[in-house]
Every structure is written in C-alpha cells, then in structure tokens.
Amino acid sequence: MAVDLQWWTRLADDVRAAGRGDLAVEEPLLAMRDRLGFDCAALVSRHRPLVNLSYPDEALAYIATTYSRSCPVHQLVVRRGVPMRFVDVPFDLHGTRTYEDVIVPNHFREGVTLPLPDGGFVALSSTHARPLDDRSLLALAMLAHDLSALVDPGADDRTAELVLALAGDRVRVRAGDPGRSPLTAGELRLTAGLSAARPQGVRFAHRAADGAWWWVHAVRRPRAVVVRMGRAPVPGDLTSRELDVVGLVARGWSNEQVAQALGISVRTVRSHVESAMGKLASANRTALARTAVEQDLDSIDALRVAAAFPLGGRSPDGSGPHA
C-alpha cells in the first residue's frame, strides 16, 4: 500500500516525539500498522516485547524469543541490516518453525521485520498477501534510527540497562528487567516526584542492595516520567554517605547545615568532606563542588533533603529539618 510523502513526514515527527518521551510509544506504531495495511505490530528489544498491537500472546512470545534468537529469517534480516518482507526471503519458509508456529496458526500471509540499530526490531504481520511497496520499505529503513529511540527515550551518551516510564501509579517497562532495578518502589516514586519541578530532570548515583552502584536519570515528559538506569562505579569509590554529603556541599551548604539535614554530627560531616576531597583529588571545598557538578555526583537523599529545605537546611519559615 503506497502512502504519500506528507503522511511519512507526520509519522517521522511522531516517532521522534515518542522517542523523546513526548508521545505515547504506541501511537506511531499504531499509525504504521493501520496505514501500511497490517493486522499486527510489535516492538521488541533484548528478547522482550515492549509494545504489542494485536499479536496473540503465543505468537508474540515466539517472536520475542525463538524468532529473534534462532529463526533463519530474522538472522538474515539482522545480517543485511535492512527491513525485509517475507515474500522476499530467498529460501522456502515452509520448513521453518516460524511458518509452523506463527504464520499458519494465525493465518498470516505476509509480514515485515524491521531491524533497529540497538538490536531490537519491529515486527509487522498481515492476513492478506499484498506485500508492502518498495517505497514504503525504504521509508521504514530510513526511520530505523529514530524508531530505536522508542526503546530508550531521552537517551544520552550512556546506554541504559533499564528504562521505566511512570504515569501515576502505573509503571511501564521500556527496556531491561525491572526485577534488577536498584530503586525500591518508594524510591522510584520519590525519583519521579523530584523530577517534577526540574525541566532537565534529576541525575544521581545510587547503591543497590547488592552493593552495586547505578546511575539514574529521570526526566518528566508530558505523559510520564522516564527513568533511565545503568550500572557504573562512582568516581573515587565514594561511600553512600559521602555521596549524600558531597551532593549538599555542591549546593553550597555549610557543614552545620548538612549535619542538621542528615541527622549526623558536624564532625562526621567534616570527616566525610575531607575523605571525599582526597578520593576526588580536590584541593578545596570549591573544587569538590565543581567536580560534583561536572560528574553528576548526587544522591536521592541529597535531592530529597534539598527539595524539602531549599534554603540550605532550613525551610522557608526558618525551621530546620528536625525542628
């Protein structure tokens, strides 16, 4: 089914908006499915279905696992790196498990696999035998890079191991295994709340229960808060408490204000500051603060305290955190 250039331009805009997190990821995929004449569409990443539009559960489970791991059709598509119609596969499909387990049971007669640069792919299937036209196939290939952003919206120079989208009490997985999240459910809600008033979102390091350090970046989008996470060691091998202290020092807080906010002694704060300066090779407190800002050395506790007491350890009415 041939589609006009104006529609492709609108679709590209929607794909990019969804990639930024400004539009629901399902919307451009739904437009692709319906306007290009398919019955089903799915977005799959790392053997995990992220979006399913009308594929039966068993078919989707096969596509996300066996098909993406071992089907010769998928392997050929990945090697070529361009979208491929089933009608163009240069061997007989009838002998494949994909034909027996998905195509025949669901009465599919045509389909397209669109590989994405990040290793994911878009699957499209139809119950009619009309193959997608060559111009549309080329247009899909040109959108592949933008479509890969649907898996990890707002991606920067770091590859996230886990991407979650929070809308109210609903948490949707964009990429990765949510069971490996370093944040508890309460910490995740706190992270979403802290990002609400910050146009650039929040960035901090967090130590998981198993001792591993993760970086966390949360940004509020019109429809959800997108939280991206990945494992990475904290510079200087700071402890969790040292990171809390450094985060508040970077905001210009005095030792006394930090001590009051965190509920520890001034002497302990001073010890943490001196230790952090040594670990980060900072000559003085100003250099420590600059390093903290440059390397996103912040913690969820520092962010929480700073949000509660924006005037350096005191609320607007003059009371401290323990008043």
C-alpha positions as CSV (number, residue, x, y, z in Angstrom):
1,M,0.0,0.0,0.0
2,A,1.6,3.2,-1.2
3,V,1.5,6.1,1.2
4,D,2.0,9.8,0.4
5,L,5.1,11.8,1.5
6,Q,3.1,14.1,3.7
7,W,2.0,11.1,5.8
8,W,5.6,9.8,6.2
9,T,6.7,13.3,7.3
10,R,4.0,13.3,10.0
11,L,4.9,9.8,11.0
12,A,8.6,10.7,11.3
13,D,7.6,13.7,13.6
14,D,5.5,11.4,15.8
15,V,8.3,8.8,16.0
16,R,10.8,11.4,17.2
17,A,8.2,12.8,19.7
18,A,7.7,9.3,21.1
19,G,11.5,8.9,21.2
20,R,11.8,12.0,23.4
21,G,9.0,10.7,25.6
22,D,6.6,13.4,24.5
23,L,4.1,11.0,22.9
24,A,2.9,7.5,23.8
25,V,5.2,5.0,22.1
26,E,2.2,3.0,20.8
27,E,0.9,5.9,18.7
28,P,3.4,5.9,15.8
29,L,3.4,2.1,15.8
30,L,-0.4,2.1,15.6
31,A,-0.2,4.5,12.7
32,M,2.3,2.3,10.9
33,R,0.2,-0.8,11.4
34,D,-3.1,0.7,10.2
35,R,-1.9,2.9,7.4
36,L,0.5,0.4,5.9
37,G,-2.1,-2.3,5.9
38,F,-1.0,-4.7,8.6
39,D,-3.1,-6.5,11.2
40,C,-0.4,-6.8,13.9
41,A,2.6,-4.8,15.0
42,A,5.1,-5.3,17.8
43,L,8.3,-3.6,19.1
44,V,10.8,-6.0,20.6
45,S,14.1,-5.3,22.4
46,R,16.5,-7.7,24.0
47,H,14.1,-10.5,23.5
48,R,11.4,-8.6,25.4
49,P,8.2,-7.3,23.8
50,L,7.8,-3.6,24.6
51,V,4.7,-2.9,22.6
52,N,2.1,-5.4,21.2
53,L,-0.6,-4.3,18.9
54,S,-2.9,-7.2,18.2
55,Y,-0.5,-10.1,18.1
56,P,-1.9,-13.2,20.0
57,D,0.1,-13.8,23.2
58,E,1.6,-17.1,22.0
59,A,2.7,-15.6,18.7
60,L,4.3,-12.6,20.4
61,A,6.1,-14.8,22.9
62,Y,7.6,-16.8,20.0
63,I,8.5,-13.6,18.0
64,A,10.3,-12.1,21.0
65,T,12.3,-15.3,21.9
66,T,12.7,-18.1,19.4
67,Y,12.2,-16.0,16.3
68,S,14.6,-13.3,17.5
69,R,17.2,-15.8,18.7
70,S,17.3,-18.5,16.0
71,C,14.9,-18.1,13.1
72,P,16.9,-18.0,9.8
73,V,14.6,-15.3,8.6
74,H,15.5,-13.0,11.5
75,Q,19.2,-13.9,11.2
76,L,19.1,-12.9,7.6
77,V,17.4,-9.6,8.3
78,V,19.9,-8.8,11.0
79,R,22.9,-9.6,8.7
80,R,21.5,-7.4,6.0
81,G,20.5,-4.6,8.4
82,V,17.5,-3.5,6.4
83,P,13.8,-4.3,6.6
84,M,12.7,-7.4,4.7
85,R,9.3,-8.7,3.6
86,F,8.6,-12.4,4.0
87,V,7.8,-12.6,0.3
88,D,11.5,-11.6,-0.4
89,V,13.1,-14.2,1.8
90,P,15.4,-16.2,-0.6
91,F,14.5,-19.7,0.7
92,D,11.4,-21.7,1.5
93,L,9.7,-20.6,4.6
94,H,7.6,-23.8,4.9
95,G,10.4,-25.7,6.7
96,T,10.8,-23.1,9.5
97,R,9.3,-23.1,12.9
98,T,8.2,-19.6,12.3
99,Y,5.9,-20.9,9.5
100,E,4.6,-23.8,11.6
101,D,4.2,-22.0,14.9
102,V,3.2,-18.5,13.9
103,I,2.3,-18.0,10.3
104,V,-0.1,-21.0,9.8
105,P,-1.9,-20.8,13.2
106,N,-2.6,-17.1,12.8
107,H,-3.3,-17.2,9.1
108,F,-0.6,-14.7,8.3
109,R,0.2,-14.4,4.7
110,E,2.7,-11.5,4.6
111,G,5.0,-9.7,7.1
112,V,7.9,-7.3,7.5
113,T,10.8,-7.4,10.0
114,L,12.5,-4.0,10.5
115,P,15.8,-4.3,12.4
116,L,16.8,-1.4,14.7
117,P,20.3,-0.2,15.4
118,D,20.1,-1.1,19.1
119,G,19.4,-4.7,18.3
120,G,15.7,-4.5,18.7
121,F,13.2,-4.8,15.8
122,V,9.7,-4.0,14.7
123,A,7.5,-6.9,13.5
124,L,4.5,-6.4,11.2
125,S,2.2,-9.1,10.0
126,S,-0.9,-9.3,7.9
127,T,-3.6,-11.8,6.9
128,H,-3.6,-10.6,3.3
129,A,-1.0,-11.4,0.7
130,R,-0.2,-7.9,-0.5
131,P,3.4,-7.1,0.1
132,L,4.5,-3.7,1.3
133,D,5.5,-1.5,-1.6
134,D,9.2,-0.8,-2.2
135,R,9.0,3.0,-1.4
136,S,7.4,2.3,2.0
137,L,10.0,-0.4,2.7
138,L,12.7,2.2,2.0
139,A,11.0,4.8,4.2
140,L,10.9,2.3,7.1
141,A,14.6,1.7,6.7
142,M,15.2,5.5,6.9
143,L,13.2,5.6,10.2
144,A,15.0,2.8,11.8
145,H,17.4,5.0,13.8
146,D,14.5,7.1,15.1
147,L,12.4,4.1,15.9
148,S,15.2,2.7,18.1
149,A,14.8,5.7,20.4
150,L,11.3,4.3,21.3
151,V,13.1,1.6,23.3
152,D,15.2,4.2,25.3
153,P,13.5,7.6,25.1
154,G,15.7,10.5,26.0
155,A,18.9,8.5,25.6
156,D,22.2,10.4,26.0
157,D,25.7,9.1,25.6
158,R,25.2,6.3,28.2
159,T,23.3,3.1,27.3
160,A,20.6,2.4,29.9
161,E,20.2,-1.1,31.2
162,L,16.7,-0.4,32.5
163,V,14.2,2.2,31.2
164,L,10.9,2.7,33.0
165,A,8.0,5.1,32.3
166,L,5.9,6.2,35.3
167,A,2.4,7.6,34.8
168,G,0.6,7.9,38.1
169,D,0.7,4.6,39.8
170,R,1.4,2.8,36.6
171,V,5.0,1.7,35.7
172,R,5.7,0.5,32.2
173,V,9.0,-1.2,31.2
174,R,10.6,0.3,28.1
175,A,13.8,-1.8,28.3
176,G,15.5,-4.2,30.6
177,D,14.5,-6.4,33.6
178,P,12.5,-4.4,36.2
179,G,13.5,-7.1,38.8
180,R,17.0,-5.7,38.6
181,S,16.1,-2.2,39.5
182,P,18.4,-0.6,42.2
183,L,15.4,1.5,43.4
184,T,12.7,0.3,45.6
185,A,9.1,1.1,44.7
186,G,9.1,4.0,47.2
187,E,12.4,5.4,45.9
188,L,11.1,5.1,42.3
189,R,8.1,7.2,43.2
190,L,10.3,9.7,45.1
191,T,12.5,10.0,42.0
192,A,9.5,10.7,39.8
193,G,8.3,13.3,42.2
194,L,11.7,15.0,42.5
195,S,11.9,15.4,38.7
196,A,8.5,17.2,38.5
197,A,9.9,20.7,39.1
198,R,13.1,20.3,37.2
199,P,13.0,20.8,33.4
200,Q,16.3,19.0,33.0
201,G,15.2,16.2,35.3
202,V,17.4,14.7,38.1
203,R,20.6,12.8,37.9
204,F,22.2,10.9,40.8
205,A,24.1,7.8,41.8
206,H,22.5,5.0,43.9
207,R,23.9,2.0,45.6
208,A,21.7,-1.1,45.2
209,A,21.0,-3.6,47.9
210,D,23.7,-5.9,46.5
211,G,26.3,-3.1,46.8
212,A,26.5,-2.3,43.0
213,W,26.4,1.4,42.0
214,W,23.9,2.6,39.4
215,W,23.5,6.0,37.7
216,V,19.9,7.2,37.5
217,H,18.5,9.9,35.2
218,A,14.8,10.8,35.4
219,V,13.0,13.4,33.2
220,R,9.4,14.4,33.2
221,R,7.6,14.2,29.9
222,P,4.1,15.3,29.1
223,R,2.6,11.8,29.7
224,A,5.1,10.1,32.0
225,V,8.3,10.4,33.9
226,V,11.0,8.4,32.1
227,V,13.6,6.9,34.4
228,R,16.8,5.5,32.9
229,M,19.3,3.5,34.8
230,G,22.6,1.7,34.3
231,R,25.4,0.3,36.4
232,A,28.6,2.4,36.8
233,P,31.1,2.8,39.6
234,V,31.1,6.1,41.4
235,P,34.2,8.2,40.8
236,G,36.7,7.9,43.7
237,D,34.8,5.0,45.2
238,L,32.8,7.3,47.5
239,T,30.6,5.7,50.1
240,S,26.8,6.3,50.1
241,R,27.0,8.8,53.0
242,E,30.0,10.6,51.4
243,L,27.8,11.0,48.3
244,D,25.0,12.5,50.3
245,V,27.4,15.0,51.8
246,V,29.0,15.8,48.5
247,G,25.6,16.4,46.9
248,L,24.7,19.0,49.6
249,V,28.2,20.6,49.6
250,A,27.8,21.1,45.8
251,R,24.7,23.2,46.6
252,G,26.7,25.5,48.8
253,W,25.6,24.1,52.2
254,S,27.8,24.5,55.2
255,N,28.9,21.6,57.4
256,E,26.4,22.7,60.0
257,Q,23.5,22.7,57.5
258,V,24.5,19.3,56.1
259,A,24.8,17.9,59.6
260,Q,21.3,19.1,60.6
261,A,19.7,17.9,57.4
262,L,21.2,14.4,57.5
263,G,20.9,14.0,61.3
264,I,24.7,13.5,61.8
265,S,27.3,15.4,63.7
266,V,29.3,18.3,62.3
267,R,32.5,16.4,63.0
268,T,31.2,13.5,60.9
269,V,30.3,15.8,58.1
270,R,33.8,17.3,58.2
271,S,35.3,13.8,58.1
272,H,33.2,12.9,55.0
273,V,34.1,16.1,53.2
274,E,37.9,15.6,53.8
275,S,37.6,11.9,52.7
276,A,35.7,12.9,49.5
277,M,38.3,15.7,48.7
278,G,41.1,13.1,49.0
279,K,39.3,10.5,46.9
280,L,38.4,13.0,44.1
281,A,41.7,14.9,44.2
282,S,40.0,18.1,45.1
283,A,42.2,20.8,46.6
284,N,39.4,22.6,48.5
285,R,35.7,22.7,49.0
286,T,35.1,24.7,45.9
287,A,36.9,22.2,43.7
288,L,34.9,19.4,45.3
289,A,31.7,21.2,44.5
290,R,32.8,21.7,40.9
291,T,33.8,18.1,40.5
292,A,30.4,17.0,41.9
293,V,28.5,19.1,39.4
294,E,30.7,18.0,36.4
295,Q,30.3,14.3,37.3
296,D,26.7,14.3,38.5
297,L,27.7,13.3,42.0
298,D,24.4,13.5,43.7
299,S,22.2,11.1,45.7
300,I,18.5,10.6,46.2
301,D,18.8,11.6,49.8
302,A,20.6,14.8,48.9
303,L,17.9,15.6,46.4
304,R,15.2,14.8,48.9
305,V,16.6,17.0,51.6
306,A,17.4,19.8,49.2
307,A,13.8,19.7,47.9
308,A,12.4,19.8,51.4
309,F,14.7,22.5,52.7
310,P,15.7,24.7,49.7
311,L,17.2,27.4,51.9
312,G,20.3,25.4,52.8
313,G,18.9,23.1,55.5
314,R,16.0,25.4,56.6
315,S,12.5,25.6,55.3
316,P,11.0,29.0,54.2
317,D,9.5,29.5,57.7
318,G,13.0,29.3,59.2
319,S,12.6,25.8,60.8
320,G,15.2,23.1,60.2
321,P,14.7,19.5,59.2
322,H,14.5,18.4,62.9
323,A,12.6,21.4,64.3
